Amino acid sequence: MTEKWVSCPVCLQQIDWRDPPLYRLDAETGEHVELTIPLNAGPERKARLRRTARIRCPSPEPTEHHLPAAYGEFGPPVVLGFVGARGSGKTHLLAAMVRAIERGDLSRHHGLSCWPLDILLHQQYLRDQVDPLFAEARRLSPTPADQMMFADAFVVARNGGTPRPVALFDIAGDALTRVADAAAFIDATNGLVFVADPTRLDGSEHREPAFGAVLDLLRASGRLPEVSAAIVLTKADRLRFEEPLALWLRRDTHVLTADESLRESADVYAYLHQRGAHAWTRPYRECARATLHLATATGANPLPNARTEGGDFDLGVHPSRVLRPLVALLAMTGVLDSPEAARIGT
């Protein structure tokens, strides 16, 4: 049997994917137990069992971890990380993106086939993140300081092309300032979503330790030219009276073209540059391919008294433009391979 090695995105361990032992998550204990597929199982039963199966990475570092069995069964995986300071809105943005994918917006507006890579992982993310935010209008808790693991993962294909696994990581900003913790992820990532909170702009020279740590590590590893970046000025509803940004907020088109992406990037870059937020524009200057975006995950401020009976967002949650950064990264990382996609971020 031909060798098939897949790099673990968590620790970079090379995993032989030819016929590895399978595991399943035991709902009662929360532990992974070995999954045995009966020799007489038919094709339908084998496929059903593998849909929720996982593979244990041979490396126990940073802790014992498992990958979806489907992770190594398609084209080369694409690893995307979400980076931002605590309170930047990063976790809300990721939840809004996953909700839009779940609603079928990637298929409806961008012609992409998309399905969960790990059904249990996806259902857990919907239950723990998407439903509290959108069904209950609850503010999400910040990313735990030591978290650097899968948030969710999908298989994405366009027009019958080769399906590609796309893994989404929600990374605590302070974890990225610890070089030892971040090094493995930096060597695995293909694209990064840098999330910036405009309410933190105060007119002075602005520092962003998480952004700087990522870029410095990428440069030191020699991977800076290989990693694409999408910088998202989130909570953009608070900029609805700022021109020319207000024009983009009113223009929530679903088709992302290279020319429109370049114009939006230029306007957001100018806005940040004028306010001394040079640390936030650094990924655009240093990465080989990069875009800048405006987006809002909630469309409103949470109420000052958290956990009220009616939710933290009294008027509900109304995301806008949340898929545009993800679609741009899919283009810049080669998941989208049209001539138009090849011009995004250049």
Protein Blocks (a to p, Z undefined) as FASTA:
>chain_A
ZZdddddfklopacdfklgcdddddfklopacdddddfklcfklmmmmmmmgccddfbfb
fbdcdddfklmmmccdddddddddehilmmmmmmmmmmmmmnommmmmnopacddfblml
mmmmmmmmmmmmmmnopacddddfkbccdfbdcdddeehiacdddddddddfklmmmmkl
mmmmmmmpmbdcddddfklpgoiacddfklmmmmmmmmmnopmmmpccddddehklmmmm
bcfklmmmmmccfbdcfklmmmmmmmmmmmmmmnopamlmmmmmmpmbdcdddddfklpa
cdfbghifnojblnbpadehklmmmmmmmmmnomaccfklmmgoZZ
